[in-house]
């Protein structure tokens, strides 16, 4: 199953939003905060990915939320690898 580029774009937008609102103190200040919920929200648009690919993306999304500057290029590389070639449109 090929996931359309738009869904990968949505994944990136959701991840950026989650990273924007994340700060390390939230874990201490908000007992309801759950990084796994944020990751699950970000992963919704690409729910049809094979398990191995989904695991890679999920791991990268979690890292980007917590430290976007260090890990965003890794997520972008994975998305470029998995997204359909734009010339196929």
N, CA, C and O atoms as a CHARMM CRD file, in Angstrom:
* protein
*
  356
    1    1 UNK  N      0.84700  -1.18600   0.00000 PROA 1      0.00000
    2    1 UNK  CA     0.00000   0.00000   0.00000 PROA 1      0.00000
    3    1 UNK  C      0.89200   1.24800   0.00000 PROA 1      0.00000
    4    1 UNK  O      1.74400   1.41900   0.87100 PROA 1      0.00000
    5    2 UNK  N      0.67900   2.09500  -0.97500 PROA 2      0.00000
    6    2 UNK  CA     1.42800   3.33700  -1.06000 PROA 2      0.00000
    7    2 UNK  C      0.66600   4.43200  -0.32400 PROA 2      0.00000
    8    2 UNK  O     -0.53100   4.62700  -0.53600 PROA 2      0.00000
    9    3 UNK  N      1.37000   5.13000   0.53000 PROA 3      0.00000
   10    3 UNK  CA     0.78000   6.23800   1.28000 PROA 3      0.00000
   11    3 UNK  C      1.02400   7.51900   0.48000 PROA 3      0.00000
   12    3 UNK  O      2.16600   7.79900   0.11500 PROA 3      0.00000
   13    4 UNK  N     -0.01800   8.29900   0.20000 PROA 4      0.00000
   14    4 UNK  CA     0.15200   9.52200  -0.58700 PROA 4      0.00000
   15    4 UNK  C      1.04000  10.55100   0.11700 PROA 4      0.00000
   16    4 UNK  O      1.12200  10.58600   1.34500 PROA 4      0.00000
   17    5 UNK  N      1.69400  11.37600  -0.67800 PROA 5      0.00000
   18    5 UNK  CA     2.57000  12.42300  -0.15300 PROA 5      0.00000
   19    5 UNK  C      1.84400  13.31500   0.84200 PROA 5      0.00000
   20    5 UNK  O      2.43100  13.74000   1.83700 PROA 5      0.00000
   21    6 UNK  N      0.58200  13.60200   0.58500 PROA 6      0.00000
   22    6 UNK  CA    -0.18500  14.48500   1.46600 PROA 6      0.00000
   23    6 UNK  C     -0.25200  13.94000   2.88800 PROA 6      0.00000
   24    6 UNK  O     -0.25200  14.71000   3.84800 PROA 6      0.00000
   25    7 UNK  N     -0.30800  12.63300   3.02700 PROA 7      0.00000
   26    7 UNK  CA    -0.37700  12.03200   4.35200 PROA 7      0.00000
   27    7 UNK  C      0.97100  12.14000   5.06600 PROA 7      0.00000
   28    7 UNK  O      1.01700  12.32700   6.28200 PROA 7      0.00000
   29    8 UNK  N      2.06200  12.02300   4.31400 PROA 8      0.00000
   30    8 UNK  CA     3.38100  12.24700   4.92100 PROA 8      0.00000
   31    8 UNK  C      3.52600  13.71600   5.32500 PROA 8      0.00000
   32    8 UNK  O      4.10900  14.02000   6.36500 PROA 8      0.00000
   33    9 UNK  N      2.99800  14.62000   4.50700 PROA 9      0.00000
   34    9 UNK  CA     3.02000  16.04000   4.86000 PROA 9      0.00000
   35    9 UNK  C      2.26100  16.27700   6.16200 PROA 9      0.00000
   36    9 UNK  O      2.70200  17.04600   7.01700 PROA 9      0.00000
   37   10 UNK  N      1.11300  15.60900   6.30400 PROA 10     0.00000
   38   10 UNK  CA     0.31900  15.73300   7.52600 PROA 10     0.00000
   39   10 UNK  C      1.11300  15.20800   8.72700 PROA 10     0.00000
   40   10 UNK  O      1.08900  15.81400   9.79800 PROA 10     0.00000
   41   11 UNK  N      1.80900  14.09500   8.55300 PROA 11     0.00000
   42   11 UNK  CA     2.67100  13.56000   9.61100 PROA 11     0.00000
   43   11 UNK  C      3.69500  14.61600  10.03500 PROA 11     0.00000
   44   11 UNK  O      3.88600  14.84200  11.23000 PROA 11     0.00000
   45   12 UNK  N      4.34700  15.25600   9.08300 PROA 12     0.00000
   46   12 UNK  CA     5.34800  16.26900   9.39600 PROA 12     0.00000
   47   12 UNK  C      4.72700  17.47900  10.09200 PROA 12     0.00000
   48   12 UNK  O      5.31500  18.02300  11.02700 PROA 12     0.00000
   49   13 UNK  N      3.56200  17.89800   9.65300 PROA 13     0.00000
   50   13 UNK  CA     2.88500  19.02900  10.29200 PROA 13     0.00000
   51   13 UNK  C      2.51700  18.70200  11.73500 PROA 13     0.00000
   52   13 UNK  O      2.73300  19.51100  12.63700 PROA 13     0.00000
   53   14 UNK  N      1.96800  17.53100  11.94200 PROA 14     0.00000
   54   14 UNK  CA     1.58300  17.12900  13.30300 PROA 14     0.00000
   55   14 UNK  C      2.80000  17.02300  14.21000 PROA 14     0.00000
   56   14 UNK  O      2.75700  17.42200  15.37400 PROA 14     0.00000
   57   15 UNK  N      3.89100  16.48000  13.66300 PROA 15     0.00000
   58   15 UNK  CA     5.11500  16.34200  14.45700 PROA 15     0.00000
   59   15 UNK  C      5.66800  17.71000  14.82400 PROA 15     0.00000
   60   15 UNK  O      6.09400  17.92200  15.96000 PROA 15     0.00000
   61   16 UNK  N      5.66600  18.63600  13.87800 PROA 16     0.00000
   62   16 UNK  CA     6.14500  19.99400  14.15300 PROA 16     0.00000
   63   16 UNK  C      5.30100  20.65700  15.23800 PROA 16     0.00000
   64   16 UNK  O      5.83500  21.32200  16.12600 PROA 16     0.00000
   65   17 UNK  N      3.99700  20.47800  15.16400 PROA 17     0.00000
   66   17 UNK  CA     3.10700  21.05600  16.16400 PROA 17     0.00000
   67   17 UNK  C      3.37000  20.45100  17.54000 PROA 17     0.00000
   68   17 UNK  O      3.44200  21.17800  18.53000 PROA 17     0.00000
   69   18 UNK  N      3.51500  19.13500  17.61200 PROA 18     0.00000
   70   18 UNK  CA     3.79600  18.48200  18.89200 PROA 18     0.00000
   71   18 UNK  C      5.13200  18.95700  19.45800 PROA 18     0.00000
   72   18 UNK  O      5.25500  19.16300  20.66600 PROA 18     0.00000
   73   19 UNK  N      6.13400  19.13200  18.59600 PROA 19     0.00000
   74   19 UNK  CA     7.44000  19.60400  19.04600 PROA 19     0.00000
   75   19 UNK  C      7.36100  21.05100  19.54100 PROA 19     0.00000
   76   19 UNK  O      8.02600  21.42500  20.50700 PROA 19     0.00000
   77   20 UNK  N      6.55300  21.84100  18.87500 PROA 20     0.00000
   78   20 UNK  CA     6.39600  23.24000  19.25900 PROA 20     0.00000
   79   20 UNK  C      5.85000  23.37500  20.67800 PROA 20     0.00000
   80   20 UNK  O      6.25500  24.26900  21.42100 PROA 20     0.00000
   81   21 UNK  N      4.93400  22.48900  21.05100 PROA 21     0.00000
   82   21 UNK  CA     4.29900  22.58100  22.35800 PROA 21     0.00000
   83   21 UNK  C      4.97500  21.73500  23.43800 PROA 21     0.00000
   84   21 UNK  O      4.55800  21.75500  24.59600 PROA 21     0.00000
   85   22 UNK  N      6.00700  21.00000  23.06200 PROA 22     0.00000
   86   22 UNK  CA     6.73200  20.19300  24.04500 PROA 22     0.00000
   87   22 UNK  C      7.81000  21.02800  24.72200 PROA 22     0.00000
   88   22 UNK  O      8.51700  21.79800  24.07300 PROA 22     0.00000
   89   23 UNK  N      7.92100  20.86700  26.00000 PROA 23     0.00000
   90   23 UNK  CA     9.06000  21.40400  26.73500 PROA 23     0.00000
   91   23 UNK  C      9.36000  20.41500  27.85600 PROA 23     0.00000
   92   23 UNK  O      8.43900  19.80800  28.40200 PROA 23     0.00000
   93   24 UNK  N     10.63000  20.24300  28.20700 PROA 24     0.00000
   94   24 UNK  CA    11.01500  19.18000  29.15200 PROA 24     0.00000
   95   24 UNK  C     10.27800  19.22800  30.49300 PROA 24     0.00000
   96   24 UNK  O      9.99900  18.18200  31.07900 PROA 24     0.00000
   97   25 UNK  N      9.96300  20.41300  30.97700 PROA 25     0.00000
   98   25 UNK  CA     9.30100  20.52700  32.27600 PROA 25     0.00000
   99   25 UNK  C      7.86700  20.00900  32.26100 PROA 25     0.00000
  100   25 UNK  O      7.28400  19.76400  33.31600 PROA 25     0.00000
  101   26 UNK  N      7.29700  19.84100  31.06600 PROA 26     0.00000
  102   26 UNK  CA     5.90900  19.38100  30.98300 PROA 26     0.00000
  103   26 UNK  C      5.73400  18.01800  31.64200 PROA 26     0.00000
  104   26 UNK  O      4.67900  17.72500  32.20400 PROA 26     0.00000
  105   27 UNK  N      6.75200  17.20300  31.57100 PROA 27     0.00000
  106   27 UNK  CA     6.67900  15.86900  32.17400 PROA 27     0.00000
  107   27 UNK  C      6.51600  15.98800  33.67900 PROA 27     0.00000
  108   27 UNK  O      5.79300  15.20100  34.28900 PROA 27     0.00000
  109   28 UNK  N      7.17700  16.95900  34.28100 PROA 28     0.00000
  110   28 UNK  CA     7.10000  17.15100  35.72500 PROA 28     0.00000
  111   28 UNK  C      5.85800  17.92500  36.14200 PROA 28     0.00000
  112   28 UNK  O      5.26300  17.63500  37.18000 PROA 28     0.00000
  113   29 UNK  N      5.46600  18.90900  35.33900 PROA 29     0.00000
  114   29 UNK  CA     4.37100  19.79800  35.70300 PROA 29     0.00000
  115   29 UNK  C      2.99400  19.23000  35.37000 PROA 29     0.00000
  116   29 UNK  O      2.01900  19.53500  36.05600 PROA 29     0.00000
  117   30 UNK  N      2.90800  18.42700  34.35100 PROA 30     0.00000
  118   30 UNK  CA     1.60800  17.91700  33.88600 PROA 30     0.00000
  119   30 UNK  C      1.60300  16.39900  34.00200 PROA 30     0.00000
  120   30 UNK  O      2.15600  15.69600  33.15600 PROA 30     0.00000
  121   31 UNK  N      0.98900  15.92100  35.02900 PROA 31     0.00000
  122   31 UNK  CA     0.92900  14.47400  35.25400 PROA 31     0.00000
  123   31 UNK  C      0.17800  13.73100  34.16400 PROA 31     0.00000
  124   31 UNK  O      0.28800  12.50900  34.06600 PROA 31     0.00000
  125   32 UNK  N     -0.58600  14.44400  33.34200 PROA 32     0.00000
  126   32 UNK  CA    -1.35800  13.80400  32.27800 PROA 32     0.00000
  127   32 UNK  C     -0.59100  13.72000  30.95900 PROA 32     0.00000
  128   32 UNK  O     -1.04000  13.05700  30.02400 PROA 32     0.00000
  129   33 UNK  N      0.56400  14.38800  30.87600 PROA 33     0.00000
  130   33 UNK  CA     1.31200  14.37600  29.62300 PROA 33     0.00000
  131   33 UNK  C      1.79800  12.96200  29.32000 PROA 33     0.00000
  132   33 UNK  O      2.29600  12.25000  30.19300 PROA 33     0.00000
  133   34 UNK  N      1.63800  12.58100  28.05400 PROA 34     0.00000
  134   34 UNK  CA     2.07300  11.25500  27.61600 PROA 34     0.00000
  135   34 UNK  C      2.66000  11.39000  26.20700 PROA 34     0.00000
  136   34 UNK  O      1.93100  11.60200  25.23800 PROA 34     0.00000
  137   35 UNK  N      3.96800  11.26800  26.11100 PROA 35     0.00000
  138   35 UNK  CA     4.64500  11.39000  24.82000 PROA 35     0.00000
  139   35 UNK  C      4.08900  10.37600  23.82200 PROA 35     0.00000
  140   35 UNK  O      3.98200  10.67600  22.63300 PROA 35     0.00000
  141   36 UNK  N      3.73900   9.19500  24.28500 PROA 36     0.00000
  142   36 UNK  CA     3.20900   8.16400  23.38600 PROA 36     0.00000
  143   36 UNK  C      1.89800   8.60500  22.72500 PROA 36     0.00000
  144   36 UNK  O      1.62700   8.24300  21.58000 PROA 36     0.00000
  145   37 UNK  N      1.09600   9.37700  23.43800 PROA 37     0.00000
  146   37 UNK  CA    -0.15000   9.89500  22.83800 PROA 37     0.00000
  147   37 UNK  C      0.16500  10.88400  21.72300 PROA 37     0.00000
  148   37 UNK  O     -0.47700  10.87100  20.67300 PROA 37     0.00000
  149   38 UNK  N      1.15900  11.74500  21.95700 PROA 38     0.00000
  150   38 UNK  CA     1.56100  12.69000  20.91300 PROA 38     0.00000
  151   38 UNK  C      2.09600  11.95100  19.69100 PROA 38     0.00000
  152   38 UNK  O      1.78500  12.30900  18.55600 PROA 38     0.00000
  153   39 UNK  N      2.89100  10.93100  19.92600 PROA 39     0.00000
  154   39 UNK  CA     3.43900  10.14000  18.81700 PROA 39     0.00000
  155   39 UNK  C      2.31000   9.45700  18.05400 PROA 39     0.00000
  156   39 UNK  O      2.30200   9.46500  16.82300 PROA 39     0.00000
  157   40 UNK  N      1.36000   8.86700  18.77100 PROA 40     0.00000
  158   40 UNK  CA     0.22400   8.19400  18.12100 PROA 40     0.00000
  159   40 UNK  C     -0.57300   9.18000  17.27500 PROA 40     0.00000
  160   40 UNK  O     -0.99800   8.84300  16.17000 PROA 40     0.00000
  161   41 UNK  N     -0.78100  10.39700  17.78300 PROA 41     0.00000
  162   41 UNK  CA    -1.48700  11.43400  17.02500 PROA 41     0.00000
  163   41 UNK  C     -0.73700  11.75300  15.72900 PROA 41     0.00000
  164   41 UNK  O     -1.34400  11.87000  14.66400 PROA 41     0.00000
  165   42 UNK  N      0.57000  11.89100  15.82800 PROA 42     0.00000
  166   42 UNK  CA     1.38100  12.21300  14.65100 PROA 42     0.00000
  167   42 UNK  C      1.35400  11.08500  13.62000 PROA 42     0.00000
  168   42 UNK  O      1.41800  11.33800  12.41700 PROA 42     0.00000
  169   43 UNK  N      1.26000   9.85200  14.08800 PROA 43     0.00000
  170   43 UNK  CA     1.31100   8.68100  13.21000 PROA 43     0.00000
  171   43 UNK  C     -0.01100   8.38300  12.50300 PROA 43     0.00000
  172   43 UNK  O     -0.02700   7.60300  11.55100 PROA 43     0.00000
  173   44 UNK  N     -1.10200   8.97300  12.93700 PROA 44     0.00000
  174   44 UNK  CA    -2.41900   8.66900  12.35400 PROA 44     0.00000
  175   44 UNK  C     -2.45900   8.75800  10.82800 PROA 44     0.00000
  176   44 UNK  O     -3.02500   7.86600  10.19600 PROA 44     0.00000
  177   45 UNK  N     -1.88800   9.78800  10.20900 PROA 45     0.00000
  178   45 UNK  CA    -1.98200   9.88800   8.74400 PROA 45     0.00000
  179   45 UNK  C     -1.27200   8.76700   7.98900 PROA 45     0.00000
  180   45 UNK  O     -1.59900   8.50600   6.83100 PROA 45     0.00000
  181   46 UNK  N     -0.31100   8.10400   8.62100 PROA 46     0.00000
  182   46 UNK  CA     0.45000   7.05600   7.93000 PROA 46     0.00000
  183   46 UNK  C      0.18400   5.68700   8.56400 PROA 46     0.00000
  184   46 UNK  O      1.07200   4.83700   8.62900 PROA 46     0.00000
  185   47 UNK  N     -1.03200   5.49600   9.02100 PROA 47     0.00000
  186   47 UNK  CA    -1.40700   4.26500   9.72900 PROA 47     0.00000
  187   47 UNK  C     -1.23200   3.00800   8.87800 PROA 47     0.00000
  188   47 UNK  O     -1.13200   1.91200   9.43000 PROA 47     0.00000
  189   48 UNK  N     -1.19300   3.13100   7.57400 PROA 48     0.00000
  190   48 UNK  CA    -1.07500   1.96700   6.70600 PROA 48     0.00000
  191   48 UNK  C      0.34700   1.51000   6.42300 PROA 48     0.00000
  192   48 UNK  O      0.55100   0.58600   5.63600 PROA 48     0.00000
  193   49 UNK  N      1.32900   2.13800   7.04800 PROA 49     0.00000
  194   49 UNK  CA     2.71700   1.72800   6.81000 PROA 49     0.00000
  195   49 UNK  C      2.97400   0.31500   7.31700 PROA 49     0.00000
  196   49 UNK  O      2.38800  -0.09600   8.31800 PROA 49     0.00000
  197   50 UNK  N      3.83900  -0.43300   6.64300 PROA 50     0.00000
  198   50 UNK  CA     4.24600  -1.73700   7.17500 PROA 50     0.00000
  199   50 UNK  C      4.89500  -1.55300   8.55300 PROA 50     0.00000
  200   50 UNK  O      5.46200  -0.50000   8.84600 PROA 50     0.00000
  201   51 UNK  N      4.80500  -2.57500   9.38100 PROA 51     0.00000
  202   51 UNK  CA     5.26700  -2.47500  10.76600 PROA 51     0.00000
  203   51 UNK  C      6.70700  -1.99500  10.90400 PROA 51     0.00000
  204   51 UNK  O      6.99000  -1.14000  11.74200 PROA 51     0.00000
  205   52 UNK  N      7.61800  -2.52800  10.10000 PROA 52     0.00000
  206   52 UNK  CA     9.02400  -2.12400  10.20600 PROA 52     0.00000
  207   52 UNK  C      9.20200  -0.63800   9.91000 PROA 52     0.00000
  208   52 UNK  O      9.92800   0.06100  10.61700 PROA 52     0.00000
  209   53 UNK  N      8.53800  -0.16300   8.86500 PROA 53     0.00000
  210   53 UNK  CA     8.63000   1.25500   8.51600 PROA 53     0.00000
  211   53 UNK  C      7.95200   2.11800   9.57800 PROA 53     0.00000
  212   53 UNK  O      8.46400   3.17400   9.95000 PROA 53     0.00000
  213   54 UNK  N      6.80900   1.66300  10.05600 PROA 54     0.00000
  214   54 UNK  CA     6.08900   2.41400  11.09500 PROA 54     0.00000
  215   54 UNK  C      6.93900   2.54300  12.35200 PROA 54     0.00000
  216   54 UNK  O      6.94300   3.59600  12.99000 PROA 54     0.00000
  217   55 UNK  N      7.65400   1.49100  12.71400 PROA 55     0.00000
  218   55 UNK  CA     8.52800   1.54900  13.89000 PROA 55     0.00000
  219   55 UNK  C      9.62200   2.59200  13.70500 PROA 55     0.00000
  220   55 UNK  O      9.92400   3.34700  14.62900 PROA 55     0.00000
  221   56 UNK  N     10.21500   2.63500  12.52300 PROA 56     0.00000
  222   56 UNK  CA    11.26300   3.62000  12.23900 PROA 56     0.00000
  223   56 UNK  C     10.71400   5.04600  12.32300 PROA 56     0.00000
  224   56 UNK  O     11.32700   5.92700  12.92500 PROA 56     0.00000
  225   57 UNK  N      9.54900   5.25400  11.71000 PROA 57     0.00000
  226   57 UNK  CA     8.94500   6.58400  11.71200 PROA 57     0.00000
  227   57 UNK  C      8.55200   6.96900  13.13500 PROA 57     0.00000
  228   57 UNK  O      8.81500   8.08900  13.57200 PROA 57     0.00000
  229   58 UNK  N      7.92600   6.04700  13.85500 PROA 58     0.00000
  230   58 UNK  CA     7.48300   6.31200  15.22700 PROA 58     0.00000
  231   58 UNK  C      8.66900   6.73000  16.11100 PROA 58     0.00000
  232   58 UNK  O      8.56800   7.68400  16.88300 PROA 58     0.00000
  233   59 UNK  N      9.77400   6.02000  15.99300 PROA 59     0.00000
  234   59 UNK  CA    10.96100   6.34000  16.77800 PROA 59     0.00000
  235   59 UNK  C     11.48200   7.73800  16.42300 PROA 59     0.00000
  236   59 UNK  O     11.81900   8.52500  17.30700 PROA 59     0.00000
  237   60 UNK  N     11.54300   8.03100  15.13500 PROA 60     0.00000
  238   60 UNK  CA    12.03100   9.34400  14.69300 PROA 60     0.00000
  239   60 UNK  C     11.09300  10.46000  15.14100 PROA 60     0.00000
  240   60 UNK  O     11.55500  11.52500  15.54900 PROA 60     0.00000
  241   61 UNK  N      9.79200  10.23400  15.07100 PROA 61     0.00000
  242   61 UNK  CA     8.81400  11.24300  15.50500 PROA 61     0.00000
  243   61 UNK  C      9.01700  11.55100  16.99100 PROA 61     0.00000
  244   61 UNK  O      9.03900  12.71700  17.38300 PROA 61     0.00000
  245   62 UNK  N      9.16100  10.53400  17.80100 PROA 62     0.00000
  246   62 UNK  CA     9.38100  10.75200  19.23000 PROA 62     0.00000
  247   62 UNK  C     10.62600  11.57200  19.49100 PROA 62     0.00000
  248   62 UNK  O     10.62200  12.46400  20.33900 PROA 62     0.00000
  249   63 UNK  N     11.68300  11.27600  18.77000 PROA 63     0.00000
  250   63 UNK  CA    12.92900  12.02300  18.94000 PROA 63     0.00000
  251   63 UNK  C     12.77400  13.47500  18.49200 PROA 63     0.00000
  252   63 UNK  O     13.30900  14.38400  19.12700 PROA 63     0.00000
  253   64 UNK  N     12.04200  13.69000  17.39800 PROA 64     0.00000
  254   64 UNK  CA    11.84000  15.05500  16.90000 PROA 64     0.00000
  255   64 UNK  C     11.00700  15.86400  17.88300 PROA 64     0.00000
  256   64 UNK  O     11.29000  17.04200  18.10000 PROA 64     0.00000
  257   65 UNK  N     10.00000  15.26800  18.47400 PROA 65     0.00000
  258   65 UNK  CA     9.17300  15.99300  19.43800 PROA 65     0.00000
  259   65 UNK  C     10.03400  16.48300  20.60100 PROA 65     0.00000
  260   65 UNK  O      9.89800  17.62500  21.04000 PROA 65     0.00000
  261   66 UNK  N     10.90300  15.63400  21.08900 PROA 66     0.00000
  262   66 UNK  CA    11.71600  15.95500  22.25800 PROA 66     0.00000
  263   66 UNK  C     12.89500  16.86300  21.91800 PROA 66     0.00000
  264   66 UNK  O     13.26900  17.71600  22.72300 PROA 66     0.00000
  265   67 UNK  N     13.48400  16.68800  20.73200 PROA 67     0.00000
  266   67 UNK  CA    14.65100  17.49100  20.35500 PROA 67     0.00000
  267   67 UNK  C     14.65900  17.69800  18.83600 PROA 67     0.00000
  268   67 UNK  O     15.39300  17.02300  18.11500 PROA 67     0.00000
  269   68 UNK  N     13.83900  18.63500  18.36200 PROA 68     0.00000
  270   68 UNK  CA    13.69100  18.81200  16.91200 PROA 68     0.00000
  271   68 UNK  C     14.97600  19.20100  16.18800 PROA 68     0.00000
  272   68 UNK  O     15.22300  18.73100  15.07800 PROA 68     0.00000
  273   69 UNK  N     15.78100  20.03400  16.78800 PROA 69     0.00000
  274   69 UNK  CA    16.99000  20.49800  16.11300 PROA 69     0.00000
  275   69 UNK  C     17.93300  19.34900  15.78700 PROA 69     0.00000
  276   69 UNK  O     18.53300  19.31300  14.71200 PROA 69     0.00000
  277   70 UNK  N     18.05900  18.42700  16.70200 PROA 70     0.00000
  278   70 UNK  CA    18.98200  17.31200  16.52300 PROA 70     0.00000
  279   70 UNK  C     18.44600  16.23400  15.58900 PROA 70     0.00000
  280   70 UNK  O     19.22000  15.61100  14.86200 PROA 70     0.00000
  281   71 UNK  N     17.12500  16.00000  15.59500 PROA 71     0.00000
  282   71 UNK  CA    16.59200  14.80600  14.93800 PROA 71     0.00000
  283   71 UNK  C     15.70900  15.04100  13.71600 PROA 71     0.00000
  284   71 UNK  O     15.29800  14.07300  13.07500 PROA 71     0.00000
  285   72 UNK  N     15.40800  16.26900  13.37500 PROA 72     0.00000
  286   72 UNK  CA    14.46600  16.48900  12.26200 PROA 72     0.00000
  287   72 UNK  C     14.99000  15.97300  10.92600 PROA 72     0.00000
  288   72 UNK  O     14.21000  15.50400  10.09700 PROA 72     0.00000
  289   73 UNK  N     16.29400  16.05600  10.71000 PROA 73     0.00000
  290   73 UNK  CA    16.82600  15.58400   9.43100 PROA 73     0.00000
  291   73 UNK  C     16.64500  14.07600   9.27900 PROA 73     0.00000
  292   73 UNK  O     16.42500  13.58600   8.17200 PROA 73     0.00000
  293   74 UNK  N     16.73700  13.34700  10.37700 PROA 74     0.00000
  294   74 UNK  CA    16.51900  11.89400  10.33100 PROA 74     0.00000
  295   74 UNK  C     15.08400  11.58100   9.89900 PROA 74     0.00000
  296   74 UNK  O     14.86000  10.71000   9.05900 PROA 74     0.00000
  297   75 UNK  N     14.12200  12.29300  10.47300 PROA 75     0.00000
  298   75 UNK  CA    12.72300  12.07100  10.09000 PROA 75     0.00000
  299   75 UNK  C     12.50400  12.43400   8.62500 PROA 75     0.00000
  300   75 UNK  O     11.82900  11.70000   7.90300 PROA 75     0.00000
  301   76 UNK  N     13.05700  13.53800   8.18600 PROA 76     0.00000
  302   76 UNK  CA    12.90300  13.93200   6.78500 PROA 76     0.00000
  303   76 UNK  C     13.50100  12.89700   5.83900 PROA 76     0.00000
  304   76 UNK  O     12.91800  12.61400   4.79200 PROA 76     0.00000
  305   77 UNK  N     14.63700  12.33700   6.18400 PROA 77     0.00000
  306   77 UNK  CA    15.25000  11.29200   5.35500 PROA 77     0.00000
  307   77 UNK  C     14.34000  10.06600   5.23900 PROA 77     0.00000
  308   77 UNK  O     14.20200   9.48800   4.16100 PROA 77     0.00000
  309   78 UNK  N     13.72500   9.68000   6.34800 PROA 78     0.00000
  310   78 UNK  CA    12.82600   8.52100   6.32700 PROA 78     0.00000
  311   78 UNK  C     11.59700   8.81900   5.47500 PROA 78     0.00000
  312   78 UNK  O     11.16700   7.97900   4.68400 PROA 78     0.00000
  313   79 UNK  N     11.03400  10.01500   5.63500 PROA 79     0.00000
  314   79 UNK  CA     9.84700  10.39300   4.85300 PROA 79     0.00000
  315   79 UNK  C     10.18300  10.42800   3.36400 PROA 79     0.00000
  316   79 UNK  O      9.40300   9.94600   2.54400 PROA 79     0.00000
  317   80 UNK  N     11.32300  10.98700   3.01300 PROA 80     0.00000
  318   80 UNK  CA    11.72200  11.02700   1.59600 PROA 80     0.00000
  319   80 UNK  C     11.87500   9.61600   1.04500 PROA 80     0.00000
  320   80 UNK  O     11.50400   9.34700  -0.09800 PROA 80     0.00000
  321   81 UNK  N     12.41300   8.73100   1.84400 PROA 81     0.00000
  322   81 UNK  CA    12.58200   7.33300   1.42100 PROA 81     0.00000
  323   81 UNK  C     11.24000   6.63100   1.20700 PROA 81     0.00000
  324   81 UNK  O     11.08200   5.86800   0.25400 PROA 81     0.00000
  325   82 UNK  N     10.27700   6.89000   2.09100 PROA 82     0.00000
  326   82 UNK  CA     9.00700   6.14400   2.06700 PROA 82     0.00000
  327   82 UNK  C      7.93200   6.78000   1.20200 PROA 82     0.00000
  328   82 UNK  O      7.05200   6.08600   0.69300 PROA 82     0.00000
  329   83 UNK  N      7.99600   8.08300   1.03100 PROA 83     0.00000
  330   83 UNK  CA     6.95600   8.76500   0.24500 PROA 83     0.00000
  331   83 UNK  C      7.09000   8.41300  -1.22300 PROA 83     0.00000
  332   83 UNK  O      8.18200   8.10400  -1.69900 PROA 83     0.00000
  333   84 UNK  N      5.97400   8.46200  -1.94100 PROA 84     0.00000
  334   84 UNK  CA     6.04100   8.16600  -3.37300 PROA 84     0.00000
  335   84 UNK  C      6.86100   9.21600  -4.11400 PROA 84     0.00000
  336   84 UNK  O      6.92100  10.37500  -3.70500 PROA 84     0.00000
  337   85 UNK  N      7.47800   8.80400  -5.18400 PROA 85     0.00000
  338   85 UNK  CA     8.26400   9.69900  -6.02600 PROA 85     0.00000
  339   85 UNK  C      7.32600  10.72200  -6.64000 PROA 85     0.00000
  340   85 UNK  O      6.34100  10.34000  -7.27200 PROA 85     0.00000
  341   86 UNK  N      7.60200  12.03000  -6.47400 PROA 86     0.00000
  342   86 UNK  CA     6.70500  13.05000  -7.02500 PROA 86     0.00000
  343   86 UNK  C      6.54100  12.95200  -8.54500 PROA 86     0.00000
  344   86 UNK  O      5.52400  13.39500  -9.07900 PROA 86     0.00000
  345   87 UNK  N      7.50200  12.39300  -9.23300 PROA 87     0.00000
  346   87 UNK  CA     7.40100  12.28100 -10.68800 PROA 87     0.00000
  347   87 UNK  C      6.37900  11.23800 -11.12400 PROA 87     0.00000
  348   87 UNK  O      6.02900  11.15900 -12.30100 PROA 87     0.00000
  349   88 UNK  N      5.90200  10.44100 -10.17600 PROA 88     0.00000
  350   88 UNK  CA     4.90000   9.41800 -10.49700 PROA 88     0.00000
  351   88 UNK  C      3.48100   9.96200 -10.55600 PROA 88     0.00000
  352   88 UNK  O      2.55000   9.24500 -10.92300 PROA 88     0.00000
  353   89 UNK  N      3.31500  11.25300 -10.18900 PROA 89     0.00000
  354   89 UNK  CA     1.97400  11.85300 -10.21300 PROA 89     0.00000
  355   89 UNK  C      1.49700  12.13600 -11.60000 PROA 89     0.00000
  356   89 UNK  O      0.38900  12.63900 -11.78100 PROA 89     0.00000
